[in-house]
Amino acid sequence: MAGVRTIVSNAKVVRGGVAANHVTTRVDERRGFDLYNHAGSTHAVADLFGCFSKD
């Protein structure tokens, strides 16, 4: 999944702002996901809480 990005935003935060957010997203084979910030640098805390199975 590396390099695959959507064209939509999930969270819009102004400079110096703090935001809580929830996202349901696909995880890769290592049970991971990527975060992108197109506007410079940022700090982020993310957790993987459960997952859906194909079984």
All heavy atoms as atom14 arrays in JSON, in Angstrom:
{
  "sequence": "MAGVRTIVSNAKVVRGGVAANHVTTRVDERRGFDLYNHAGSTHAVADLFGCFSKD",
  "atom14_mask": [
    [1, 1, 1, 1, 1, 1, 1, 1, 0, 0, 0, 0, 0, 0],
    [1, 1, 1, 1, 1, 0, 0, 0, 0, 0, 0, 0, 0, 0],
    [1, 1, 1, 1, 0, 0, 0, 0, 0, 0, 0, 0, 0, 0],
    [1, 1, 1, 1, 1, 1, 1, 0, 0, 0, 0, 0, 0, 0],
    [1, 1, 1, 1, 1, 1, 1, 1, 1, 1, 1, 0, 0, 0],
    [1, 1, 1, 1, 1, 1, 1, 0, 0, 0, 0, 0, 0, 0],
    [1, 1, 1, 1, 1, 1, 1, 1, 0, 0, 0, 0, 0, 0],
    [1, 1, 1, 1, 1, 1, 1, 0, 0, 0, 0, 0, 0, 0],
    [1, 1, 1, 1, 1, 1, 0, 0, 0, 0, 0, 0, 0, 0],
    [1, 1, 1, 1, 1, 1, 1, 1, 0, 0, 0, 0, 0, 0],
    [1, 1, 1, 1, 1, 0, 0, 0, 0, 0, 0, 0, 0, 0],
    [1, 1, 1, 1, 1, 1, 1, 1, 1, 0, 0, 0, 0, 0],
    [1, 1, 1, 1, 1, 1, 1, 0, 0, 0, 0, 0, 0, 0],
    [1, 1, 1, 1, 1, 1, 1, 0, 0, 0, 0, 0, 0, 0],
    [1, 1, 1, 1, 1, 1, 1, 1, 1, 1, 1, 0, 0, 0],
    [1, 1, 1, 1, 0, 0, 0, 0, 0, 0, 0, 0, 0, 0],
    [1, 1, 1, 1, 0, 0, 0, 0, 0, 0, 0, 0, 0, 0],
    [1, 1, 1, 1, 1, 1, 1, 0, 0, 0, 0, 0, 0, 0],
    [1, 1, 1, 1, 1, 0, 0, 0, 0, 0, 0, 0, 0, 0],
    [1, 1, 1, 1, 1, 0, 0, 0, 0, 0, 0, 0, 0, 0],
    [1, 1, 1, 1, 1, 1, 1, 1, 0, 0, 0, 0, 0, 0],
    [1, 1, 1, 1, 1, 1, 1, 1, 1, 1, 0, 0, 0, 0],
    [1, 1, 1, 1, 1, 1, 1, 0, 0, 0, 0, 0, 0, 0],
    [1, 1, 1, 1, 1, 1, 1, 0, 0, 0, 0, 0, 0, 0],
    [1, 1, 1, 1, 1, 1, 1, 0, 0, 0, 0, 0, 0, 0],
    [1, 1, 1, 1, 1, 1, 1, 1, 1, 1, 1, 0, 0, 0],
    [1, 1, 1, 1, 1, 1, 1, 0, 0, 0, 0, 0, 0, 0],
    [1, 1, 1, 1, 1, 1, 1, 1, 0, 0, 0, 0, 0, 0],
    [1, 1, 1, 1, 1, 1, 1, 1, 1, 0, 0, 0, 0, 0],
    [1, 1, 1, 1, 1, 1, 1, 1, 1, 1, 1, 0, 0, 0],
    [1, 1, 1, 1, 1, 1, 1, 1, 1, 1, 1, 0, 0, 0],
    [1, 1, 1, 1, 0, 0, 0, 0, 0, 0, 0, 0, 0, 0],
    [1, 1, 1, 1, 1, 1, 1, 1, 1, 1, 1, 0, 0, 0],
    [1, 1, 1, 1, 1, 1, 1, 1, 0, 0, 0, 0, 0, 0],
    [1, 1, 1, 1, 1, 1, 1, 1, 0, 0, 0, 0, 0, 0],
    [1, 1, 1, 1, 1, 1, 1, 1, 1, 1, 1, 1, 0, 0],
    [1, 1, 1, 1, 1, 1, 1, 1, 0, 0, 0, 0, 0, 0],
    [1, 1, 1, 1, 1, 1, 1, 1, 1, 1, 0, 0, 0, 0],
    [1, 1, 1, 1, 1, 0, 0, 0, 0, 0, 0, 0, 0, 0],
    [1, 1, 1, 1, 0, 0, 0, 0, 0, 0, 0, 0, 0, 0],
    [1, 1, 1, 1, 1, 1, 0, 0, 0, 0, 0, 0, 0, 0],
    [1, 1, 1, 1, 1, 1, 1, 0, 0, 0, 0, 0, 0, 0],
    [1, 1, 1, 1, 1, 1, 1, 1, 1, 1, 0, 0, 0, 0],
    [1, 1, 1, 1, 1, 0, 0, 0, 0, 0, 0, 0, 0, 0],
    [1, 1, 1, 1, 1, 1, 1, 0, 0, 0, 0, 0, 0, 0],
    [1, 1, 1, 1, 1, 0, 0, 0, 0, 0, 0, 0, 0, 0],
    [1, 1, 1, 1, 1, 1, 1, 1, 0, 0, 0, 0, 0, 0],
    [1, 1, 1, 1, 1, 1, 1, 1, 0, 0, 0, 0, 0, 0],
    [1, 1, 1, 1, 1, 1, 1, 1, 1, 1, 1, 0, 0, 0],
    [1, 1, 1, 1, 0, 0, 0, 0, 0, 0, 0, 0, 0, 0],
    [1, 1, 1, 1, 1, 1, 0, 0, 0, 0, 0, 0, 0, 0],
    [1, 1, 1, 1, 1, 1, 1, 1, 1, 1, 1, 0, 0, 0],
    [1, 1, 1, 1, 1, 1, 0, 0, 0, 0, 0, 0, 0, 0],
    [1, 1, 1, 1, 1, 1, 1, 1, 1, 0, 0, 0, 0, 0],
    [1, 1, 1, 1, 1, 1, 1, 1, 0, 0, 0, 0, 0, 0]
  ],
  "atom14_positions": [
    [[0.8, -1.19, 0.0], [0.0, 0.0, 0.0], [0.85, 1.26, 0.0], [0.32, 2.34, -0.1], [-0.91, 0.02, 1.22], [-2.1, -0.89, 1.08], [-3.34, -0.82, 2.39], [-3.13, 0.75, 3.12], [0.0, 0.0, 0.0], [0.0, 0.0, 0.0], [0.0, 0.0, 0.0], [0.0, 0.0, 0.0], [0.0, 0.0, 0.0], [0.0, 0.0, 0.0]],
    [[2.12, 1.12, 0.14], [2.99, 2.29, 0.17], [2.81, 3.1, -1.11], [2.75, 2.56, -2.19], [4.44, 1.87, 0.33], [0.0, 0.0, 0.0], [0.0, 0.0, 0.0], [0.0, 0.0, 0.0], [0.0, 0.0, 0.0], [0.0, 0.0, 0.0], [0.0, 0.0, 0.0], [0.0, 0.0, 0.0], [0.0, 0.0, 0.0], [0.0, 0.0, 0.0]],
    [[2.69, 4.39, -0.94], [2.55, 5.27, -2.09], [1.11, 5.48, -2.55], [0.86, 6.31, -3.39], [0.0, 0.0, 0.0], [0.0, 0.0, 0.0], [0.0, 0.0, 0.0], [0.0, 0.0, 0.0], [0.0, 0.0, 0.0], [0.0, 0.0, 0.0], [0.0, 0.0, 0.0], [0.0, 0.0, 0.0], [0.0, 0.0, 0.0], [0.0, 0.0, 0.0]],
    [[0.16, 4.73, -2.01], [-1.24, 4.89, -2.39], [-1.86, 5.94, -1.48], [-1.9, 5.77, -0.27], [-2.01, 3.56, -2.26], [-3.49, 3.76, -2.58], [-1.4, 2.49, -3.15], [0.0, 0.0, 0.0], [0.0, 0.0, 0.0], [0.0, 0.0, 0.0], [0.0, 0.0, 0.0], [0.0, 0.0, 0.0], [0.0, 0.0, 0.0], [0.0, 0.0, 0.0]],
    [[-2.32, 7.03, -2.06], [-2.92, 8.11, -1.27], [-4.28, 8.46, -1.83], [-4.5, 8.41, -3.03], [-2.05, 9.36, -1.3], [-0.7, 9.14, -0.7], [0.08, 10.42, -0.71], [1.46, 10.17, -0.35], [2.37, 11.1, -0.25], [2.07, 12.35, -0.47], [3.6, 10.8, 0.07], [0.0, 0.0, 0.0], [0.0, 0.0, 0.0], [0.0, 0.0, 0.0]],
    [[-5.17, 8.84, -0.96], [-6.48, 9.3, -1.41], [-6.39, 10.77, -1.79], [-5.42, 11.44, -1.49], [-7.54, 9.13, -0.3], [-7.16, 9.96, 0.8], [-7.64, 7.69, 0.14], [0.0, 0.0, 0.0], [0.0, 0.0, 0.0], [0.0, 0.0, 0.0], [0.0, 0.0, 0.0], [0.0, 0.0, 0.0], [0.0, 0.0, 0.0], [0.0, 0.0, 0.0]],
    [[-7.43, 11.27, -2.41], [-7.45, 12.68, -2.8], [-8.37, 13.48, -1.88], [-8.72, 14.6, -2.18], [-7.89, 12.84, -4.27], [-9.27, 12.22, -4.5], [-6.86, 12.24, -5.21], [-9.87, 12.52, -5.85], [0.0, 0.0, 0.0], [0.0, 0.0, 0.0], [0.0, 0.0, 0.0], [0.0, 0.0, 0.0], [0.0, 0.0, 0.0], [0.0, 0.0, 0.0]],
    [[-8.76, 12.9, -0.77], [-9.62, 13.59, 0.18], [-8.9, 13.76, 1.51], [-7.97, 13.05, 1.83], [-10.94, 12.82, 0.41], [-11.74, 12.74, -0.86], [-10.67, 11.44, 0.95], [0.0, 0.0, 0.0], [0.0, 0.0, 0.0], [0.0, 0.0, 0.0], [0.0, 0.0, 0.0], [0.0, 0.0, 0.0], [0.0, 0.0, 0.0], [0.0, 0.0, 0.0]],
    [[-9.37, 14.72, 2.28], [-8.81, 14.98, 3.6], [-9.72, 14.4, 4.66], [-10.94, 14.46, 4.55], [-8.67, 16.48, 3.81], [-8.27, 16.74, 5.14], [0.0, 0.0, 0.0], [0.0, 0.0, 0.0], [0.0, 0.0, 0.0], [0.0, 0.0, 0.0], [0.0, 0.0, 0.0], [0.0, 0.0, 0.0], [0.0, 0.0, 0.0], [0.0, 0.0, 0.0]],
    [[-9.13, 13.85, 5.71], [-9.93, 13.33, 6.8], [-9.97, 14.31, 7.96], [-10.93, 14.33, 8.72], [-9.39, 11.98, 7.25], [-10.3, 11.35, 8.24], [-10.17, 11.62, 9.42], [-11.26, 10.57, 7.78], [0.0, 0.0, 0.0], [0.0, 0.0, 0.0], [0.0, 0.0, 0.0], [0.0, 0.0, 0.0], [0.0, 0.0, 0.0], [0.0, 0.0, 0.0]],
    [[-8.96, 15.11, 8.13], [-8.92, 16.08, 9.22], [-8.27, 17.37, 8.72], [-7.24, 17.33, 8.06], [-8.13, 15.54, 10.4], [0.0, 0.0, 0.0], [0.0, 0.0, 0.0], [0.0, 0.0, 0.0], [0.0, 0.0, 0.0], [0.0, 0.0, 0.0], [0.0, 0.0, 0.0], [0.0, 0.0, 0.0], [0.0, 0.0, 0.0], [0.0, 0.0, 0.0]],
    [[-8.88, 18.47, 9.02], [-8.31, 19.78, 8.67], [-8.09, 20.54, 9.96], [-9.04, 20.86, 10.66], [-9.24, 20.54, 7.73], [-9.38, 19.83, 6.41], [-10.25, 20.6, 5.47], [-10.32, 19.82, 4.17], [-11.23, 20.35, 3.22], [0.0, 0.0, 0.0], [0.0, 0.0, 0.0], [0.0, 0.0, 0.0], [0.0, 0.0, 0.0], [0.0, 0.0, 0.0]],
    [[-6.84, 20.79, 10.27], [-6.47, 21.45, 11.52], [-5.65, 22.69, 11.18], [-4.75, 22.63, 10.36], [-5.65, 20.5, 12.42], [-5.32, 21.15, 13.74], [-6.38, 19.19, 12.63], [0.0, 0.0, 0.0], [0.0, 0.0, 0.0], [0.0, 0.0, 0.0], [0.0, 0.0, 0.0], [0.0, 0.0, 0.0], [0.0, 0.0, 0.0], [0.0, 0.0, 0.0]],
    [[-5.95, 23.8, 11.83], [-5.18, 25.02, 11.61], [-3.88, 24.96, 12.4], [-3.74, 24.19, 13.34], [-6.0, 26.27, 12.03], [-7.23, 26.41, 11.16], [-6.37, 26.23, 13.49], [0.0, 0.0, 0.0], [0.0, 0.0, 0.0], [0.0, 0.0, 0.0], [0.0, 0.0, 0.0], [0.0, 0.0, 0.0], [0.0, 0.0, 0.0], [0.0, 0.0, 0.0]],
    [[-2.94, 25.79, 12.01], [-1.64, 25.83, 12.68], [-1.82, 26.05, 14.18], [-2.55, 26.92, 14.6], [-0.78, 26.95, 12.11], [0.59, 27.05, 12.78], [1.4, 28.11, 12.14], [1.83, 27.56, 10.87], [2.99, 27.82, 10.3], [3.82, 28.64, 10.88], [3.31, 27.29, 9.15], [0.0, 0.0, 0.0], [0.0, 0.0, 0.0], [0.0, 0.0, 0.0]],
    [[-1.15, 25.22, 14.98], [-1.24, 25.31, 16.42], [-2.48, 24.66, 17.0], [-2.67, 24.62, 18.2], [0.0, 0.0, 0.0], [0.0, 0.0, 0.0], [0.0, 0.0, 0.0], [0.0, 0.0, 0.0], [0.0, 0.0, 0.0], [0.0, 0.0, 0.0], [0.0, 0.0, 0.0], [0.0, 0.0, 0.0], [0.0, 0.0, 0.0], [0.0, 0.0, 0.0]],
    [[-3.34, 24.13, 16.14], [-4.58, 23.52, 16.59], [-4.39, 22.08, 17.05], [-3.39, 21.44, 16.78], [0.0, 0.0, 0.0], [0.0, 0.0, 0.0], [0.0, 0.0, 0.0], [0.0, 0.0, 0.0], [0.0, 0.0, 0.0], [0.0, 0.0, 0.0], [0.0, 0.0, 0.0], [0.0, 0.0, 0.0], [0.0, 0.0, 0.0], [0.0, 0.0, 0.0]],
    [[-5.39, 21.59, 17.76], [-5.42, 20.21, 18.24], [-6.74, 19.62, 17.77], [-7.78, 20.26, 17.87], [-5.33, 20.14, 19.77], [-5.47, 18.72, 20.26], [-4.02, 20.75, 20.25], [0.0, 0.0, 0.0], [0.0, 0.0, 0.0], [0.0, 0.0, 0.0], [0.0, 0.0, 0.0], [0.0, 0.0, 0.0], [0.0, 0.0, 0.0], [0.0, 0.0, 0.0]],
    [[-6.72, 18.4, 17.26], [-7.95, 17.77, 16.79], [-7.96, 16.29, 17.14], [-6.94, 15.62, 17.04], [-8.07, 17.93, 15.28], [0.0, 0.0, 0.0], [0.0, 0.0, 0.0], [0.0, 0.0, 0.0], [0.0, 0.0, 0.0], [0.0, 0.0, 0.0], [0.0, 0.0, 0.0], [0.0, 0.0, 0.0], [0.0, 0.0, 0.0], [0.0, 0.0, 0.0]],
    [[-9.12, 15.82, 17.58], [-9.33, 14.38, 17.76], [-10.08, 13.89, 16.53], [-10.91, 14.6, 15.97], [-10.14, 14.13, 19.01], [0.0, 0.0, 0.0], [0.0, 0.0, 0.0], [0.0, 0.0, 0.0], [0.0, 0.0, 0.0], [0.0, 0.0, 0.0], [0.0, 0.0, 0.0], [0.0, 0.0, 0.0], [0.0, 0.0, 0.0], [0.0, 0.0, 0.0]],
    [[-9.78, 12.68, 16.08], [-10.37, 12.19, 14.85], [-10.46, 10.67, 14.89], [-9.71, 10.01, 15.6], [-9.5, 12.64, 13.68], [-10.23, 12.57, 12.36], [-11.44, 12.47, 12.34], [-9.5, 12.61, 11.28], [0.0, 0.0, 0.0], [0.0, 0.0, 0.0], [0.0, 0.0, 0.0], [0.0, 0.0, 0.0], [0.0, 0.0, 0.0], [0.0, 0.0, 0.0]],
    [[-11.39, 10.12, 14.14], [-11.53, 8.67, 14.01], [-11.59, 8.34, 12.53], [-12.32, 8.99, 11.77], [-12.81, 8.18, 14.69], [-13.09, 6.73, 14.4], [-12.55, 5.72, 15.15], [-13.81, 6.14, 13.43], [-12.95, 4.57, 14.67], [-13.72, 4.8, 13.62], [0.0, 0.0, 0.0], [0.0, 0.0, 0.0], [0.0, 0.0, 0.0], [0.0, 0.0, 0.0]],
    [[-10.83, 7.34, 12.12], [-10.8, 6.93, 10.72], [-10.89, 5.42, 10.64], [-10.22, 4.71, 11.39], [-9.48, 7.37, 10.05], [-9.41, 6.89, 8.61], [-9.31, 8.86, 10.11], [0.0, 0.0, 0.0], [0.0, 0.0, 0.0], [0.0, 0.0, 0.0], [0.0, 0.0, 0.0], [0.0, 0.0, 0.0], [0.0, 0.0, 0.0], [0.0, 0.0, 0.0]],
    [[-11.71, 4.91, 9.73], [-11.7, 3.49, 9.39], [-10.96, 3.38, 8.08], [-11.36, 3.98, 7.08], [-13.13, 2.94, 9.24], [-13.83, 3.16, 10.47], [-13.12, 1.46, 8.92], [0.0, 0.0, 0.0], [0.0, 0.0, 0.0], [0.0, 0.0, 0.0], [0.0, 0.0, 0.0], [0.0, 0.0, 0.0], [0.0, 0.0, 0.0], [0.0, 0.0, 0.0]],
    [[-9.84, 2.65, 8.09], [-8.99, 2.58, 6.9], [-8.43, 1.18, 6.71], [-8.47, 0.35, 7.61], [-7.83, 3.6, 7.02], [-7.12, 3.63, 5.78], [-6.86, 3.22, 8.13], [0.0, 0.0, 0.0], [0.0, 0.0, 0.0], [0.0, 0.0, 0.0], [0.0, 0.0, 0.0], [0.0, 0.0, 0.0], [0.0, 0.0, 0.0], [0.0, 0.0, 0.0]],
    [[-7.93, 0.93, 5.56], [-7.31, -0.34, 5.22], [-5.93, -0.42, 5.87], [-5.23, 0.59, 5.97], [-7.17, -0.42, 3.71], [-6.69, -1.73, 3.2], [-6.53, -1.71, 1.69], [-7.59, -0.93, 1.06], [-7.89, -1.0, -0.21], [-7.23, -1.8, -1.0], [-8.84, -0.26, -0.71], [0.0, 0.0, 0.0], [0.0, 0.0, 0.0], [0.0, 0.0, 0.0]],
    [[-5.53, -1.6, 6.32], [-4.18, -1.82, 6.83], [-3.45, -2.74, 5.88], [-4.06, -3.51, 5.15], [-4.17, -2.39, 8.27], [-4.75, -1.41, 9.26], [-4.92, -3.71, 8.34], [0.0, 0.0, 0.0], [0.0, 0.0, 0.0], [0.0, 0.0, 0.0], [0.0, 0.0, 0.0], [0.0, 0.0, 0.0], [0.0, 0.0, 0.0], [0.0, 0.0, 0.0]],
    [[-2.13, -2.65, 5.87], [-1.35, -3.48, 4.96], [-1.0, -4.82, 5.6], [-1.47, -5.14, 6.7], [-0.11, -2.74, 4.47], [0.84, -2.36, 5.6], [0.74, -2.92, 6.7], [1.69, -1.49, 5.36], [0.0, 0.0, 0.0], [0.0, 0.0, 0.0], [0.0, 0.0, 0.0], [0.0, 0.0, 0.0], [0.0, 0.0, 0.0], [0.0, 0.0, 0.0]],
    [[-0.18, -5.6, 4.92], [0.16, -6.95, 5.39], [0.91, -6.95, 6.73], [0.92, -7.93, 7.44], [0.98, -7.71, 4.34], [2.32, -7.09, 4.0], [2.24, -5.93, 3.01], [1.17, -5.72, 2.41], [3.25, -5.23, 2.87], [0.0, 0.0, 0.0], [0.0, 0.0, 0.0], [0.0, 0.0, 0.0], [0.0, 0.0, 0.0], [0.0, 0.0, 0.0]],
    [[1.5, -5.84, 7.1], [2.18, -5.76, 8.4], [1.27, -5.13, 9.46], [1.72, -4.77, 10.54], [3.5, -4.99, 8.29], [3.35, -3.59, 7.8], [4.68, -2.88, 7.6], [4.48, -1.66, 6.87], [4.02, -0.54, 7.37], [3.72, -0.44, 8.62], [3.87, 0.53, 6.61], [0.0, 0.0, 0.0], [0.0, 0.0, 0.0], [0.0, 0.0, 0.0]],
    [[-0.02, -5.01, 9.12], [-1.04, -4.42, 9.98], [-0.74, -2.95, 10.27], [-0.97, -2.45, 11.36], [-1.19, -5.2, 11.28], [-1.64, -6.61, 11.06], [-1.53, -7.38, 12.33], [-2.84, -7.93, 12.66], [-3.05, -8.67, 13.73], [-2.09, -8.91, 14.58], [-4.24, -9.14, 13.96], [0.0, 0.0, 0.0], [0.0, 0.0, 0.0], [0.0, 0.0, 0.0]],
    [[-0.21, -2.28, 9.29], [0.15, -0.87, 9.45], [-0.61, 0.02, 8.48], [-1.3, -0.44, 7.58], [0.0, 0.0, 0.0], [0.0, 0.0, 0.0], [0.0, 0.0, 0.0], [0.0, 0.0, 0.0], [0.0, 0.0, 0.0], [0.0, 0.0, 0.0], [0.0, 0.0, 0.0], [0.0, 0.0, 0.0], [0.0, 0.0, 0.0], [0.0, 0.0, 0.0]],
    [[-0.47, 1.3, 8.68], [-1.07, 2.3, 7.8], [-0.16, 3.52, 7.79], [0.71, 3.66, 8.62], [-2.49, 2.68, 8.25], [-2.56, 3.17, 9.68], [-2.46, 4.51, 9.96], [-2.71, 2.26, 10.73], [-2.52, 4.97, 11.27], [-2.78, 2.7, 12.03], [-2.68, 4.05, 12.31], [0.0, 0.0, 0.0], [0.0, 0.0, 0.0], [0.0, 0.0, 0.0]],
    [[-0.34, 4.38, 6.82], [0.49, 5.56, 6.66], [-0.31, 6.82, 6.94], [-1.5, 6.89, 6.65], [1.06, 5.64, 5.25], [1.99, 4.49, 4.94], [2.81, 4.15, 5.81], [1.9, 3.94, 3.83], [0.0, 0.0, 0.0], [0.0, 0.0, 0.0], [0.0, 0.0, 0.0], [0.0, 0.0, 0.0], [0.0, 0.0, 0.0], [0.0, 0.0, 0.0]],
    [[0.37, 7.82, 7.49], [-0.2, 9.16, 7.69], [0.55, 10.14, 6.81], [1.77, 10.07, 6.73], [-0.03, 9.59, 9.15], [-0.71, 8.75, 10.22], [-0.29, 9.22, 11.61], [-2.21, 8.82, 10.06], [0.0, 0.0, 0.0], [0.0, 0.0, 0.0], [0.0, 0.0, 0.0], [0.0, 0.0, 0.0], [0.0, 0.0, 0.0], [0.0, 0.0, 0.0]],
    [[-0.16, 11.04, 6.18], [0.47, 12.04, 5.32], [0.03, 13.43, 5.75], [-1.11, 13.65, 6.12], [0.07, 11.83, 3.85], [0.52, 10.52, 3.3], [-0.34, 9.46, 3.2], [1.84, 10.35, 2.87], [0.06, 8.24, 2.7], [2.26, 9.14, 2.37], [1.37, 8.09, 2.28], [1.79, 6.89, 1.79], [0.0, 0.0, 0.0], [0.0, 0.0, 0.0]],
    [[0.96, 14.35, 5.67], [0.67, 15.76, 5.92], [1.23, 16.54, 4.74], [2.42, 16.61, 4.55], [1.31, 16.21, 7.23], [1.17, 17.7, 7.45], [0.26, 18.31, 6.94], [2.1, 18.27, 8.18], [0.0, 0.0, 0.0], [0.0, 0.0, 0.0], [0.0, 0.0, 0.0], [0.0, 0.0, 0.0], [0.0, 0.0, 0.0], [0.0, 0.0, 0.0]],
    [[0.35, 17.14, 3.97], [0.78, 17.83, 2.75], [1.15, 19.29, 3.0], [1.5, 20.0, 2.07], [-0.33, 17.76, 1.7], [-0.64, 16.36, 1.27], [0.16, 15.66, 0.41], [-1.63, 15.52, 1.63], [-0.34, 14.46, 0.23], [-1.43, 14.34, 0.96], [0.0, 0.0, 0.0], [0.0, 0.0, 0.0], [0.0, 0.0, 0.0], [0.0, 0.0, 0.0]],
    [[1.08, 19.75, 4.26], [1.3, 21.16, 4.53], [2.54, 21.44, 5.37], [2.64, 22.49, 5.97], [0.07, 21.74, 5.21], [0.0, 0.0, 0.0], [0.0, 0.0, 0.0], [0.0, 0.0, 0.0], [0.0, 0.0, 0.0], [0.0, 0.0, 0.0], [0.0, 0.0, 0.0], [0.0, 0.0, 0.0], [0.0, 0.0, 0.0], [0.0, 0.0, 0.0]],
    [[3.47, 20.52, 5.45], [4.67, 20.76, 6.25], [4.87, 19.68, 7.28], [4.56, 18.53, 7.05], [0.0, 0.0, 0.0], [0.0, 0.0, 0.0], [0.0, 0.0, 0.0], [0.0, 0.0, 0.0], [0.0, 0.0, 0.0], [0.0, 0.0, 0.0], [0.0, 0.0, 0.0], [0.0, 0.0, 0.0], [0.0, 0.0, 0.0], [0.0, 0.0, 0.0]],
    [[5.36, 20.05, 8.46], [5.61, 19.06, 9.5], [4.5, 19.09, 10.55], [3.8, 20.09, 10.7], [6.97, 19.31, 10.17], [6.96, 20.57, 10.79], [0.0, 0.0, 0.0], [0.0, 0.0, 0.0], [0.0, 0.0, 0.0], [0.0, 0.0, 0.0], [0.0, 0.0, 0.0], [0.0, 0.0, 0.0], [0.0, 0.0, 0.0], [0.0, 0.0, 0.0]],
    [[4.36, 17.99, 11.26], [3.32, 17.9, 12.28], [3.68, 16.82, 13.3], [4.61, 16.04, 13.07], [1.94, 17.57, 11.64], [0.94, 17.69, 12.64], [1.92, 16.17, 11.06], [0.0, 0.0, 0.0], [0.0, 0.0, 0.0], [0.0, 0.0, 0.0], [0.0, 0.0, 0.0], [0.0, 0.0, 0.0], [0.0, 0.0, 0.0], [0.0, 0.0, 0.0]],
    [[2.97, 16.78, 14.38], [3.08, 15.72, 15.37], [1.78, 14.94, 15.32], [0.7, 15.54, 15.24], [3.3, 16.27, 16.78], [4.58, 17.01, 16.93], [5.78, 16.37, 17.09], [4.85, 18.32, 16.92], [6.74, 17.28, 17.19], [6.2, 18.48, 17.08], [0.0, 0.0, 0.0], [0.0, 0.0, 0.0], [0.0, 0.0, 0.0], [0.0, 0.0, 0.0]],
    [[1.85, 13.62, 15.37], [0.64, 12.81, 15.33], [0.79, 11.61, 16.26], [1.87, 11.06, 16.41], [0.37, 12.32, 13.91], [0.0, 0.0, 0.0], [0.0, 0.0, 0.0], [0.0, 0.0, 0.0], [0.0, 0.0, 0.0], [0.0, 0.0, 0.0], [0.0, 0.0, 0.0], [0.0, 0.0, 0.0], [0.0, 0.0, 0.0], [0.0, 0.0, 0.0]],
    [[-0.31, 11.23, 16.88], [-0.38, 10.02, 17.68], [-1.48, 9.17, 17.06], [-2.59, 9.65, 16.84], [-0.72, 10.33, 19.15], [-0.88, 9.04, 19.95], [0.35, 11.21, 19.77], [0.0, 0.0, 0.0], [0.0, 0.0, 0.0], [0.0, 0.0, 0.0], [0.0, 0.0, 0.0], [0.0, 0.0, 0.0], [0.0, 0.0, 0.0], [0.0, 0.0, 0.0]],
    [[-1.19, 7.9, 16.75], [-2.17, 7.04, 16.1], [-2.16, 5.66, 16.73], [-1.1, 5.15, 17.12], [-1.87, 6.95, 14.62], [0.0, 0.0, 0.0], [0.0, 0.0, 0.0], [0.0, 0.0, 0.0], [0.0, 0.0, 0.0], [0.0, 0.0, 0.0], [0.0, 0.0, 0.0], [0.0, 0.0, 0.0], [0.0, 0.0, 0.0], [0.0, 0.0, 0.0]],
    [[-3.32, 5.07, 16.83], [-3.47, 3.71, 17.34], [-4.23, 2.87, 16.33], [-5.11, 3.38, 15.64], [-4.29, 3.7, 18.64], [-3.54, 4.3, 19.81], [-2.36, 3.99, 19.95], [-4.15, 5.06, 20.55], [0.0, 0.0, 0.0], [0.0, 0.0, 0.0], [0.0, 0.0, 0.0], [0.0, 0.0, 0.0], [0.0, 0.0, 0.0], [0.0, 0.0, 0.0]],
    [[-3.9, 1.6, 16.3], [-4.68, 0.64, 15.53], [-5.56, -0.09, 16.53], [-5.08, -0.75, 17.43], [-3.78, -0.35, 14.8], [-4.48, -1.49, 14.05], [-5.37, -0.92, 12.97], [-3.44, -2.42, 13.46], [0.0, 0.0, 0.0], [0.0, 0.0, 0.0], [0.0, 0.0, 0.0], [0.0, 0.0, 0.0], [0.0, 0.0, 0.0], [0.0, 0.0, 0.0]],
    [[-6.86, 0.09, 16.4], [-7.81, -0.49, 17.34], [-8.66, -1.5, 16.6], [-9.6, -1.14, 15.89], [-8.69, 0.61, 17.94], [-9.72, 0.1, 18.9], [-9.34, -0.24, 20.2], [-11.03, -0.04, 18.53], [-10.27, -0.71, 21.1], [-11.97, -0.5, 19.42], [-11.61, -0.84, 20.71], [0.0, 0.0, 0.0], [0.0, 0.0, 0.0], [0.0, 0.0, 0.0]],
    [[-8.3, -2.77, 16.69], [-9.07, -3.83, 16.04], [-8.92, -3.85, 14.56], [-8.29, -2.98, 13.95], [0.0, 0.0, 0.0], [0.0, 0.0, 0.0], [0.0, 0.0, 0.0], [0.0, 0.0, 0.0], [0.0, 0.0, 0.0], [0.0, 0.0, 0.0], [0.0, 0.0, 0.0], [0.0, 0.0, 0.0], [0.0, 0.0, 0.0], [0.0, 0.0, 0.0]],
    [[-9.46, -4.87, 13.92], [-9.43, -4.95, 12.48], [-10.54, -5.9, 12.0], [-11.03, -6.73, 12.76], [-8.08, -5.41, 11.97], [-7.58, -7.04, 12.53], [0.0, 0.0, 0.0], [0.0, 0.0, 0.0], [0.0, 0.0, 0.0], [0.0, 0.0, 0.0], [0.0, 0.0, 0.0], [0.0, 0.0, 0.0], [0.0, 0.0, 0.0], [0.0, 0.0, 0.0]],
    [[-10.94, -5.73, 10.75], [-11.92, -6.61, 10.12], [-11.17, -7.73, 9.43], [-10.09, -7.52, 8.9], [-12.75, -5.84, 9.1], [-13.58, -4.75, 9.71], [-13.14, -3.44, 9.69], [-14.79, -5.05, 10.29], [-13.9, -2.43, 10.24], [-15.57, -4.04, 10.85], [-15.12, -2.73, 10.82], [0.0, 0.0, 0.0], [0.0, 0.0, 0.0], [0.0, 0.0, 0.0]],
    [[-11.74, -8.9, 9.4], [-11.1, -10.07, 8.78], [-11.92, -10.55, 7.6], [-13.15, -10.43, 7.59], [-10.96, -11.19, 9.81], [-10.46, -12.34, 9.2], [0.0, 0.0, 0.0], [0.0, 0.0, 0.0], [0.0, 0.0, 0.0], [0.0, 0.0, 0.0], [0.0, 0.0, 0.0], [0.0, 0.0, 0.0], [0.0, 0.0, 0.0], [0.0, 0.0, 0.0]],
    [[-11.26, -11.09, 6.6], [-11.95, -11.66, 5.44], [-12.49, -13.04, 5.75], [-13.28, -13.58, 5.02], [-11.01, -11.75, 4.25], [-10.59, -10.41, 3.7], [-9.67, -10.61, 2.52], [-9.16, -9.29, 1.99], [-8.27, -9.48, 0.86], [0.0, 0.0, 0.0], [0.0, 0.0, 0.0], [0.0, 0.0, 0.0], [0.0, 0.0, 0.0], [0.0, 0.0, 0.0]],
    [[-12.03, -13.66, 6.83], [-12.44, -15.04, 7.17], [-13.88, -15.12, 7.57], [-14.48, -14.34, 8.18], [-11.57, -15.58, 8.3], [-10.1, -15.62, 7.88], [-9.84, -15.7, 6.68], [-9.24, -15.57, 8.77], [0.0, 0.0, 0.0], [0.0, 0.0, 0.0], [0.0, 0.0, 0.0], [0.0, 0.0, 0.0], [0.0, 0.0, 0.0], [0.0, 0.0, 0.0]]
  ]
}
